[in-house]
Amino acid sequence: MPDSPGVFPAGCRLSITLVIFSFSSVPDPEGDGEGARRVGELEVAAHEGRVVVGPGTGERRRARVAEQQVPAVEGALVGQVGLGGAGRRGRGGEVDDVADEVSDRGVAATKLAWWRSEVGAAFAGTPNHPAMRALMPHVADYGIEPRHLLAVIEGCQMDLDQSRYLDYPGLARYCDLVAGVVGEVAANIFGRTLASTVDYAHRLGLAMQLTNIVRDVGDDARRGRIYLPVAELQQFDVKAAEILERRYSDRFTALMRFQAERAHRVYDEAFALLGDADRAAQKPGVMMANIYRTLLREIEADDFAVLHQRISLTPIRKLWLAWKTWVRG
């Protein structure tokens, strides 16, 4: 659910980049020694940095999410190390880098087509990419289906095909693909007993992606992209040129306040869907959400000064928020 963090400036910005490494040692699919993590360590990686909380309490199921499943889901298709990692805001992944870093659109489209083919081949029993080979032994246990991975690819394709969104439903569709679906997969990996937890995780992914969009307005503008819906720019009488030229105004502030209020509503909607029975298992996602929502409040407190800078939380503050959530729930 997910920072990760592929930042999707011009690329699939899977908004969340939560990386859960195991509470128990697990094999390293890349063979570089990074796969073995000491027992009890929970690492949450956000796009700006990484915080580590431990020791754990022996919840073995989430433990096994580890270096294989989560990084494979997002490592292969979104944010290099991890879930959450998301991206945008989560750089370093395979698929998101196609949209972010390949300048030739034809080449990028070809690469995404290759990934679609690879997903099909992997689920047919013949994976080629190392991340897919690491992932496939775990898909049945965690309910990972081709549609989940293909959704992320489709979201990256949207980044290739357009740099504007006419209205919120169009933007929400994009966020569903690059963040909501990842949240669903994360919910299964963390462990759940309630069907409503999948809906919670999808909404939480959407909320975090909306937070990314608010934070990255300036970064995206420098790439010629505006994720704020055209209809809402018109509603607040903000011209695209003002954003691309990074010009502030009261109208821009009102527009951004509207965006932030919507993100807060989606956070509230998500948490209303998280039942008590799954709250402990889903704590990693809650940790990440608290970090993201605190970031959103910081942006609000700074009067949405996002055109010329990227507002972020310090690593120590993220560590504090993660620890506080882990201890208090």
C-alpha positions as a LaTeX table, in Angstrom:
\begin{tabular}{lrrr}
\hline
Residue & $x$ (\AA) & $y$ (\AA) & $z$ (\AA) \\
\hline
Met1 & 0.00 & 0.00 & 0.00 \\
Pro2 & 1.05 & 1.49 & $-0.39$ \\
Asp3 & 5.85 & 4.80 & $-1.04$ \\
Ser4 & 7.98 & 3.98 & $-2.69$ \\
Pro5 & 7.97 & 4.24 & $-3.11$ \\
Gly6 & 8.41 & 4.60 & $-8.20$ \\
Val7 & 7.59 & 7.73 & $-7.85$ \\
Phe8 & 5.56 & 8.29 & $-10.65$ \\
Pro9 & 6.28 & 11.69 & $-11.82$ \\
Ala10 & 5.91 & 10.99 & $-15.31$ \\
Gly11 & 5.59 & 7.44 & $-14.53$ \\
Cys12 & 3.24 & 5.18 & $-12.82$ \\
Arg13 & 3.21 & 6.77 & $-9.50$ \\
Leu14 & 2.21 & 4.04 & $-7.31$ \\
Ser15 & 1.89 & 5.96 & $-4.31$ \\
Ile16 & 2.91 & 3.85 & $-1.62$ \\
Thr17 & 5.96 & 2.29 & $-0.72$ \\
Leu18 & 5.68 & 0.07 & 2.14 \\
Val19 & 8.27 & $-2.56$ & 2.31 \\
Ile20 & 7.83 & $-5.32$ & 4.71 \\
Phe21 & 10.89 & $-7.41$ & 5.21 \\
Ser22 & 10.55 & $-10.60$ & 7.10 \\
Phe23 & 10.39 & $-11.14$ & 10.78 \\
Ser24 & 12.32 & $-14.27$ & 10.04 \\
Ser25 & 15.24 & $-14.88$ & 7.76 \\
Val26 & 14.26 & $-15.69$ & 4.21 \\
Pro27 & 16.23 & $-16.58$ & 1.13 \\
Asp28 & 17.44 & $-13.76$ & $-1.06$ \\
Pro29 & 16.15 & $-14.29$ & $-4.60$ \\
Glu30 & 18.90 & $-12.10$ & $-6.02$ \\
Gly31 & 21.61 & $-13.88$ & $-4.07$ \\
Asp32 & 23.26 & $-10.67$ & $-2.93$ \\
Gly33 & 22.97 & $-11.31$ & 0.78 \\
Glu34 & 20.29 & $-8.70$ & 1.38 \\
Gly35 & 17.56 & $-11.28$ & 1.72 \\
Ala36 & 18.44 & $-12.37$ & 5.21 \\
Arg37 & 17.00 & $-10.00$ & 7.77 \\
Arg38 & 17.28 & $-10.56$ & 11.46 \\
Val39 & 14.27 & $-11.95$ & 13.24 \\
Gly40 & 11.93 & $-9.34$ & 14.58 \\
Glu41 & 12.88 & $-6.51$ & 12.25 \\
Leu42 & 10.19 & $-4.62$ & 10.46 \\
Glu43 & 11.38 & $-2.20$ & 7.87 \\
Val44 & 9.09 & 0.37 & 6.38 \\
Ala45 & 10.57 & 2.20 & 3.45 \\
Ala46 & 9.07 & 5.42 & 2.22 \\
His47 & 10.17 & 7.16 & $-0.90$ \\
Glu48 & 12.16 & 9.79 & 0.95 \\
Gly49 & 13.85 & 7.39 & 3.30 \\
Arg50 & 13.53 & 4.43 & 5.47 \\
Val51 & 12.63 & 3.74 & 9.05 \\
Val52 & 13.19 & 0.55 & 10.97 \\
Val53 & 11.16 & $-0.61$ & 13.91 \\
Gly54 & 11.88 & $-3.70$ & 15.96 \\
Pro55 & 11.95 & $-6.09$ & 17.46 \\
Gly56 & 8.75 & $-7.70$ & 16.29 \\
Thr57 & 6.33 & $-9.87$ & 18.14 \\
Gly58 & 6.61 & $-13.06$ & 16.18 \\
Glu59 & 3.71 & $-12.58$ & 13.82 \\
Arg60 & 5.09 & $-15.08$ & 11.38 \\
Arg61 & 2.64 & $-14.68$ & 8.61 \\
Arg62 & 3.47 & $-11.08$ & 7.93 \\
Ala63 & 7.00 & $-12.05$ & 8.52 \\
Arg64 & 7.07 & $-14.15$ & 5.45 \\
Val65 & 5.96 & $-11.36$ & 3.26 \\
Ala66 & 9.55 & $-10.59$ & 3.21 \\
Glu67 & 12.04 & $-10.12$ & 0.50 \\
Gln68 & 10.35 & $-12.38$ & $-1.94$ \\
Gln69 & 6.66 & $-11.72$ & $-2.10$ \\
Val70 & 6.38 & $-8.00$ & $-1.57$ \\
Pro71 & 9.42 & $-6.92$ & $-3.50$ \\
Ala72 & 8.38 & $-9.27$ & $-6.24$ \\
Val73 & 4.93 & $-7.78$ & $-6.55$ \\
Glu74 & 6.23 & $-4.25$ & $-6.44$ \\
Gly75 & 9.78 & $-4.98$ & $-7.24$ \\
Ala76 & 8.81 & $-6.41$ & $-10.55$ \\
Leu77 & 6.02 & $-4.10$ & $-11.39$ \\
Val78 & 6.25 & $-1.04$ & $-9.33$ \\
Gly79 & 8.62 & 0.07 & $-6.79$ \\
Gln80 & 11.88 & $-1.59$ & $-6.55$ \\
Val81 & 12.15 & $-2.68$ & $-3.07$ \\
Gly82 & 8.87 & $-3.13$ & $-1.81$ \\
Leu83 & 5.37 & $-2.58$ & $-1.42$ \\
Gly84 & 4.60 & 0.73 & $-0.55$ \\
Gly85 & 7.71 & 1.61 & $-1.98$ \\
Ala86 & 5.70 & 2.67 & $-4.15$ \\
Gly87 & 6.57 & 4.42 & $-5.93$ \\
Arg88 & 6.04 & 7.66 & $-7.01$ \\
Arg89 & 6.89 & 7.99 & $-5.75$ \\
Gly90 & 8.95 & 4.96 & $-5.35$ \\
Arg91 & 11.67 & 4.82 & $-7.84$ \\
Gly92 & 13.85 & 2.01 & $-8.87$ \\
Gly93 & 11.26 & $-0.49$ & $-10.04$ \\
Glu94 & 11.06 & $-2.20$ & $-13.37$ \\
Val95 & 7.74 & $-1.18$ & $-14.81$ \\
Asp96 & 7.48 & 2.29 & $-13.31$ \\
Asp97 & 10.91 & 3.10 & $-14.68$ \\
Val98 & 9.57 & 2.41 & $-18.14$ \\
Ala99 & 7.20 & 5.33 & $-17.87$ \\
Asp100 & 9.55 & 7.48 & $-15.82$ \\
Glu101 & 12.87 & 7.09 & $-17.53$ \\
Val102 & 12.42 & 5.89 & $-21.11$ \\
Ser103 & 12.27 & 8.99 & $-23.27$ \\
Asp104 & 11.20 & 7.26 & $-26.47$ \\
Arg105 & 7.50 & 6.53 & $-26.12$ \\
Gly106 & 7.69 & 3.73 & $-28.67$ \\
Val107 & 10.41 & 2.00 & $-26.70$ \\
Ala108 & 8.47 & 2.50 & $-23.47$ \\
Ala109 & 5.32 & 1.02 & $-25.01$ \\
Thr110 & 7.33 & $-1.97$ & $-26.22$ \\
Lys111 & 8.71 & $-2.53$ & $-22.73$ \\
Leu112 & 5.26 & $-2.41$ & $-21.18$ \\
Ala113 & 4.04 & $-4.88$ & $-23.82$ \\
Trp114 & 6.92 & $-7.16$ & $-22.81$ \\
Trp115 & 5.80 & $-6.98$ & $-19.19$ \\
Arg116 & 2.25 & $-7.88$ & $-20.14$ \\
Ser117 & 3.62 & $-10.90$ & $-21.96$ \\
Glu118 & 5.83 & $-11.76$ & $-19.00$ \\
Val119 & 2.87 & $-11.76$ & $-16.62$ \\
Gly120 & 1.04 & $-14.15$ & $-18.93$ \\
Ala121 & 4.07 & $-16.40$ & $-19.25$ \\
Ala122 & 4.69 & $-16.40$ & $-15.51$ \\
Phe123 & 1.16 & $-17.48$ & $-14.66$ \\
Ala124 & 1.39 & $-20.10$ & $-17.41$ \\
Gly125 & 4.38 & $-21.57$ & $-15.62$ \\
Thr126 & 7.34 & $-20.07$ & $-17.50$ \\
Pro127 & 8.47 & $-16.84$ & $-15.77$ \\
Asn128 & 11.61 & $-15.22$ & $-17.20$ \\
His129 & 12.34 & $-12.17$ & $-15.07$ \\
Pro130 & 14.08 & $-12.88$ & $-11.73$ \\
Ala131 & 11.46 & $-10.97$ & $-9.77$ \\
Met132 & 8.67 & $-12.96$ & $-11.38$ \\
Arg133 & 10.47 & $-16.22$ & $-10.68$ \\
Ala134 & 10.73 & $-15.18$ & $-7.04$ \\
Leu135 & 7.06 & $-14.19$ & $-6.92$ \\
Met136 & 5.37 & $-17.17$ & $-8.51$ \\
Pro137 & 5.80 & $-19.69$ & $-5.66$ \\
His138 & 3.75 & $-17.37$ & $-3.44$ \\
Val139 & 0.87 & $-16.24$ & $-5.66$ \\
Ala140 & $-1.55$ & $-18.90$ & $-4.48$ \\
Asp141 & $-0.84$ & $-18.30$ & $-0.79$ \\
Tyr142 & $-1.45$ & $-14.57$ & $-1.09$ \\
Gly143 & $-4.20$ & $-14.46$ & $-3.68$ \\
Ile144 & $-2.09$ & $-12.65$ & $-6.27$ \\
Glu145 & $-3.70$ & $-12.86$ & $-9.71$ \\
Pro146 & $-2.63$ & $-11.72$ & $-13.18$ \\
Arg147 & $-5.19$ & $-8.91$ & $-13.00$ \\
His148 & $-3.33$ & $-7.32$ & $-10.11$ \\
Leu149 & $-0.07$ & $-7.05$ & $-12.00$ \\
Leu150 & $-1.72$ & $-6.13$ & $-15.29$ \\
Ala151 & $-3.54$ & $-3.29$ & $-13.54$ \\
Val152 & $-0.25$ & $-1.69$ & $-12.55$ \\
Ile153 & 1.01 & $-2.01$ & $-16.12$ \\
Glu154 & $-2.20$ & $-0.41$ & $-17.36$ \\
Gly155 & $-1.65$ & 2.49 & $-14.98$ \\
Cys156 & 1.87 & 2.96 & $-16.33$ \\
Gln157 & 0.44 & 2.89 & $-19.84$ \\
Met158 & $-1.85$ & 5.74 & $-18.84$ \\
Asp159 & 1.22 & 7.75 & $-17.86$ \\
Leu160 & 2.59 & 7.20 & $-21.34$ \\
Asp161 & $-0.64$ & 8.09 & $-23.06$ \\
Gln162 & $-1.67$ & 11.24 & $-21.18$ \\
Ser163 & $-0.33$ & 14.03 & $-19.01$ \\
Arg164 & $-3.70$ & 15.48 & $-17.98$ \\
Tyr165 & $-6.92$ & 14.13 & $-16.47$ \\
Leu166 & $-10.19$ & 15.74 & $-17.44$ \\
Asp167 & $-12.07$ & 14.98 & $-14.23$ \\
Tyr168 & $-11.76$ & 13.24 & $-10.89$ \\
Pro169 & $-13.28$ & 9.91 & $-12.04$ \\
Gly170 & $-10.52$ & 9.69 & $-14.64$ \\
Leu171 & $-7.84$ & 10.45 & $-12.06$ \\
Ala172 & $-9.38$ & 8.01 & $-9.58$ \\
Arg173 & $-9.19$ & 5.29 & $-12.20$ \\
Tyr174 & $-5.47$ & 5.93 & $-12.59$ \\
Cys175 & $-4.97$ & 5.89 & $-8.80$ \\
Asp176 & $-6.96$ & 2.67 & $-8.52$ \\
Leu177 & $-4.61$ & 0.99 & $-10.98$ \\
Val178 & $-1.27$ & 2.14 & $-9.62$ \\
Ala179 & $-2.12$ & 2.30 & $-5.91$ \\
Gly180 & $-5.46$ & 0.76 & $-5.00$ \\
Val181 & $-4.66$ & $-2.61$ & $-6.52$ \\
Val182 & $-1.30$ & $-2.68$ & $-4.79$ \\
Gly183 & $-3.09$ & $-2.03$ & $-1.51$ \\
Glu184 & $-5.30$ & $-5.05$ & $-2.12$ \\
Val185 & $-2.29$ & $-7.28$ & $-2.65$ \\
Ala186 & $-0.61$ & $-5.86$ & 0.45 \\
Ala187 & $-3.71$ & $-6.56$ & 2.55 \\
Asn188 & $-3.60$ & $-10.22$ & 1.55 \\
Ile189 & 0.10 & $-10.46$ & 2.31 \\
Phe190 & $-0.19$ & $-8.79$ & 5.70 \\
Gly191 & $-2.98$ & $-11.19$ & 6.57 \\
Arg192 & $-6.72$ & $-10.67$ & 6.81 \\
Thr193 & $-9.90$ & $-12.46$ & 7.80 \\
Leu194 & $-12.50$ & $-9.93$ & 6.63 \\
Ala195 & $-13.55$ & $-9.24$ & 3.04 \\
Ser196 & $-13.96$ & $-5.56$ & 3.91 \\
Thr197 & $-10.22$ & $-5.31$ & 4.56 \\
Val198 & $-9.58$ & $-5.52$ & 0.82 \\
Asp199 & $-11.84$ & $-2.50$ & 0.30 \\
Tyr200 & $-10.07$ & $-0.71$ & 3.15 \\
Ala201 & $-6.67$ & $-1.33$ & 1.58 \\
His202 & $-7.82$ & $-0.18$ & $-1.85$ \\
Arg203 & $-9.21$ & 3.05 & $-0.44$ \\
Leu204 & $-6.08$ & 3.59 & 1.61 \\
Gly205 & $-3.96$ & 3.21 & $-1.51$ \\
Leu206 & $-6.12$ & 5.81 & $-3.22$ \\
Ala207 & $-5.75$ & 8.22 & $-0.28$ \\
Met208 & $-1.99$ & 7.87 & $-0.25$ \\
Gln209 & $-1.77$ & 8.39 & $-3.99$ \\
Leu210 & $-3.86$ & 11.53 & $-3.70$ \\
Thr211 & $-1.38$ & 12.70 & $-1.06$ \\
Asn212 & 1.46 & 12.07 & $-3.49$ \\
Ile213 & $-0.27$ & 14.13 & $-6.13$ \\
Val214 & $-0.68$ & 17.06 & $-3.74$ \\
Arg215 & 2.94 & 16.83 & $-2.67$ \\
Asp216 & 4.35 & 16.51 & $-6.18$ \\
Val217 & 2.48 & 19.22 & $-8.07$ \\
Gly218 & 5.70 & 21.17 & $-8.59$ \\
Asp219 & 7.82 & 18.15 & $-9.50$ \\
Asp220 & 5.23 & 16.99 & $-11.99$ \\
Ala221 & 4.89 & 20.47 & $-13.49$ \\
Arg222 & 8.62 & 20.48 & $-14.22$ \\
Arg223 & 8.00 & 17.38 & $-16.29$ \\
Gly224 & 5.08 & 18.99 & $-18.08$ \\
Arg225 & 2.50 & 16.94 & $-16.23$ \\
Ile226 & $-0.53$ & 18.02 & $-14.22$ \\
Tyr227 & $-2.45$ & 15.36 & $-12.33$ \\
Leu228 & $-4.97$ & 17.81 & $-10.89$ \\
Pro229 & $-8.20$ & 17.32 & $-12.89$ \\
Val230 & $-8.82$ & 19.89 & $-15.61$ \\
Ala231 & $-12.43$ & 20.33 & $-14.46$ \\
Glu232 & $-11.20$ & 21.32 & $-11.00$ \\
Leu233 & $-8.63$ & 23.76 & $-12.37$ \\
Gln234 & $-11.52$ & 25.38 & $-14.20$ \\
Gln235 & $-13.70$ & 25.29 & $-11.08$ \\
Phe236 & $-11.10$ & 27.34 & $-9.19$ \\
Asp237 & $-10.10$ & 29.44 & $-12.21$ \\
Val238 & $-6.50$ & 28.19 & $-12.15$ \\
Lys239 & $-4.81$ & 28.05 & $-15.54$ \\
Ala240 & $-2.50$ & 25.18 & $-16.42$ \\
Ala241 & 0.15 & 27.75 & $-17.35$ \\
Glu242 & 0.16 & 29.08 & $-13.77$ \\
Ile243 & 1.05 & 25.64 & $-12.46$ \\
Leu244 & 3.63 & 24.93 & $-15.16$ \\
Glu245 & 5.24 & 28.31 & $-14.45$ \\
Arg246 & 4.94 & 27.70 & $-10.69$ \\
Arg247 & 2.92 & 30.81 & $-9.92$ \\
Tyr248 & 1.04 & 30.92 & $-6.62$ \\
Ser249 & $-2.30$ & 32.62 & $-6.03$ \\
Asp250 & $-5.23$ & 32.50 & $-3.65$ \\
Arg251 & $-7.04$ & 30.53 & $-6.33$ \\
Phe252 & $-4.27$ & 27.93 & $-6.40$ \\
Thr253 & $-4.36$ & 27.64 & $-2.60$ \\
Ala254 & $-8.12$ & 27.10 & $-2.70$ \\
Leu255 & $-7.68$ & 24.43 & $-5.37$ \\
Met256 & $-5.07$ & 22.62 & $-3.29$ \\
Arg257 & $-7.15$ & 22.84 & $-0.15$ \\
Phe258 & $-9.93$ & 21.14 & $-2.10$ \\
Gln259 & $-7.51$ & 18.35 & $-3.08$ \\
Ala260 & $-6.31$ & 17.88 & 0.51 \\
Glu261 & $-9.83$ & 17.78 & 1.91 \\
Arg262 & $-10.73$ & 15.05 & $-0.55$ \\
Ala263 & $-7.66$ & 13.03 & 0.42 \\
His264 & $-8.62$ & 13.32 & 4.11 \\
Arg265 & $-12.13$ & 12.08 & 3.31 \\
Val266 & $-10.70$ & 9.06 & 1.54 \\
Tyr267 & $-8.44$ & 8.27 & 4.51 \\
Asp268 & $-11.51$ & 8.43 & 6.77 \\
Glu269 & $-13.49$ & 6.21 & 4.40 \\
Ala270 & $-10.65$ & 3.69 & 4.32 \\
Phe271 & $-10.25$ & 3.42 & 8.09 \\
Ala272 & $-14.00$ & 3.06 & 8.53 \\
Leu273 & $-13.67$ & $-0.19$ & 6.56 \\
Leu274 & $-10.91$ & $-1.68$ & 8.70 \\
Gly275 & $-12.48$ & $-4.09$ & 11.17 \\
Asp276 & $-11.06$ & $-4.81$ & 14.60 \\
Ala277 & $-10.34$ & $-8.42$ & 13.67 \\
Asp278 & $-7.76$ & $-7.36$ & 11.07 \\
Arg279 & $-6.40$ & $-4.23$ & 12.68 \\
Ala280 & $-3.30$ & $-5.87$ & 14.16 \\
Ala281 & $-2.39$ & $-7.70$ & 10.96 \\
Gln282 & $-2.81$ & $-4.55$ & 8.90 \\
Lys283 & $-0.64$ & $-2.44$ & 11.19 \\
Pro284 & 2.16 & $-2.00$ & 8.59 \\
Gly285 & $-0.27$ & $-0.24$ & 6.26 \\
Val286 & $-1.62$ & 1.86 & 9.11 \\
Met287 & 1.93 & 2.92 & 9.94 \\
Met288 & 2.50 & 4.08 & 6.39 \\
Ala289 & $-0.85$ & 5.84 & 6.28 \\
Asn290 & $-0.05$ & 7.78 & 9.44 \\
Ile291 & 3.21 & 8.93 & 7.90 \\
Tyr292 & 1.47 & 10.00 & 4.70 \\
Arg293 & $-1.38$ & 11.74 & 6.45 \\
Thr294 & 1.03 & 13.62 & 8.68 \\
Leu295 & 2.84 & 14.73 & 5.54 \\
Leu296 & $-0.46$ & 15.96 & 4.10 \\
Arg297 & $-1.05$ & 18.02 & 7.25 \\
Glu298 & 2.44 & 19.48 & 6.96 \\
Ile299 & 1.67 & 20.56 & 3.41 \\
Glu300 & $-1.54$ & 22.19 & 4.61 \\
Ala301 & 0.32 & 23.96 & 7.42 \\
Asp302 & 2.80 & 25.29 & 4.85 \\
Asp303 & $-0.10$ & 26.75 & 2.87 \\
Phe304 & 0.45 & 24.36 & $-0.06$ \\
Ala305 & 3.85 & 25.77 & $-1.02$ \\
Val306 & 4.44 & 22.78 & $-3.30$ \\
Leu307 & 5.22 & 24.47 & $-6.61$ \\
His308 & 8.83 & 25.30 & $-5.83$ \\
Gln309 & 9.72 & 22.57 & $-3.36$ \\
Arg310 & 8.90 & 19.08 & $-2.27$ \\
Ile311 & 7.72 & 19.09 & 1.33 \\
Ser312 & 8.76 & 16.02 & 3.30 \\
Leu313 & 9.08 & 14.66 & 6.82 \\
Thr314 & 12.45 & 14.09 & 8.38 \\
Pro315 & 13.57 & 10.47 & 8.77 \\
Ile316 & 13.48 & 10.78 & 12.55 \\
Arg317 & 9.91 & 12.02 & 12.47 \\
Lys318 & 8.87 & 9.13 & 10.24 \\
Leu319 & 10.60 & 6.77 & 12.62 \\
Trp320 & 8.69 & 8.29 & 15.52 \\
Leu321 & 5.35 & 8.01 & 13.72 \\
Ala322 & 6.04 & 4.41 & 12.72 \\
Trp323 & 7.09 & 3.44 & 16.24 \\
Lys324 & 4.13 & 5.20 & 17.81 \\
Thr325 & 1.71 & 3.43 & 15.49 \\
Trp326 & 3.38 & 0.08 & 16.04 \\
Val327 & 3.19 & 0.41 & 19.82 \\
Arg328 & $-0.19$ & 2.06 & 20.18 \\
Gly329 & $-1.99$ & 0.75 & 17.14 \\
\hline
\end{tabular}
